[in-house]
């Protein structure tokens, strides 16, 4: 009986620690990757550990952290996300989609930001469930130019890769 009580107390303590240690969310926490081009800061956040078969929600933003307004001309989609395993592209948000606009623009005043939500259903571009493992995610703002200067979105306005686990 003593052993059963000890195990029950241990289970309750571990359960409490796990639920309180990560804000009550499933998984261990979140991971964020950032990048910067001139006064534009880009960031991508996702849950670091995800269950196999679930959806992986991601938040991507671009923010003007400078003290002057910035004119950004971009394509559609204006933000994209890519999931890799090693050097292999597993999934890209824009894959197979058709977008009707081109050359849209936004003026970002100091402190202004644009935020995008993207979700990955843990399937590859062909619709197959991916296996458990480690995946790298990168996001970028698909701009053509910033204040009239041509940019390369996947390098200039990209986040540092983040790594998530599917278990």
N, C-alpha and C positions, 0 to 999 in steps of 0.2 A: 504494500500500500504506500509506504514511504517513497519507494522508487517511482510509482505511478504519479504521486503528487509532485515529486521533483521534476519529472518529465513534463507534466502539465504546466507547471510554473515556467520551466524553460521555454516551452512552446509559446506561452502567452507573452513572455518577455521578448522573444525573437520576433513574433508577429507584430508587437507594438513597435519595436525598433525599426522593422522594415517599413511599416506604414507611416511612421512619423519621420523617418529619415529621408524620405523622398517626397514629402508633401502629400502623401496619400495616393500618389499616382502609381500605376502599374509600371514596372521597370525600375531602373536605378537612377535615372535622371535624364538630363538633356545635354546635348553637345551643340556648340555653336562654332561656326566658321565665319571669318570676316575677311574683307578685302577693302582696299581703298584706291581710288583713282582721283587725283586732285582733291577736291573737297567732298567727293561722293564716297560714302562708306556703304558697303554692301554686307549683309549678314544673312546667314542661313541657320535655323535652329530645328532640331529634330530630337526625338526621344532616342537615347543611346542604346537601349535594349528593347526589342520588340518581339512579340510572340509570332511564331510561324502561322500564317493564315490571316493575320490582322492587317489593318491598313496603317501605314506609316504617315502621320500628318507632319507637314513641314511648313515653316513660316520663313519667307524670304522678304527682305526689305532693302531699300536703297534710301539713304538719307543724306541731305546736304548738311555737313558738319562745319561748313565754312561760314564766313560772315558776309558773303555776297550771293545773289541769286545765280543759278546755273540753268542754262537752257539745254535740254536733252532731247534729241531727236532719236526715235526708236522705231523698231519694226513691230509687227504683231507675229507671234506673241511678244510682249514686252519683257517677260521674265521666263526663264526656262530652267529646268532641273534635270540632272543626269545622274543615274545610279550605275556604278561600275563595280566589277569584282576583278581585281587585278587591273589589267589593261583592257578588259572586255566591257563594252557598253552593254549593260543588262536592260536598262529601261531609260527612256527619255520622255519627259512629260509631253513634248510637242510631237512625238513620233506619230506619223499617220494622220495628223490633224491638218486641216486646211484653214488658213486665216485670210480674211478679206482685206485687211488694211495694210498700209505701208506708209512710213514717214510721218507717224504721229509725233507730237511733241508735247513737252511739259516744262514749265518753268518751276524750278524748285527753289523757293526762298530759303534763307538760312533757317535751319531747324525743321524744314518740311521733309516728309518722307512718303514713300509709296510702299505699301505692304501687300504681299501676295500669299495666299494659302494654296499649297499644293499637297496632294496625297498620292502615295504610291501603294498600290494594292498588293505588293510583293509578288507581282507577276512580271515576266520579261516582256519585251516588245511583241512577242508572238502570243502572249496570253497564258504562258505556262507558269505555274507556281514555282518560285525559286526555292532552292533548298536552304536549310539553316546555314548560317555562316556570317562572315564579315563583309560588309558592303561599304563602299565609299560614295558619298554624295557631294556633288558640286552644283551650285546655282549661279546664274549670271543674269544681268540685266542686258537685254538684247538691243543695246543702243547703236546707232550709226555714228553719232557725233555728240560731243559735249562742248558747249560753247563754240560750235563751229569747227572743232578739231575732230577728225576722224578717229574712231576708236575700234579696237578689236574686242568684242564683248567677252568672249571666253577667256581672255587674258586680262584685259584692262578692268572690266567690271564684273569679275568673278570672285566668289568666295574661296577661301582656302577649303580644301576638301575636309569633310567630316566623316568619321567612321562610325557606323552603327552595327549592331549585332541583331541577327534574326535567330531566335532560338525555338 
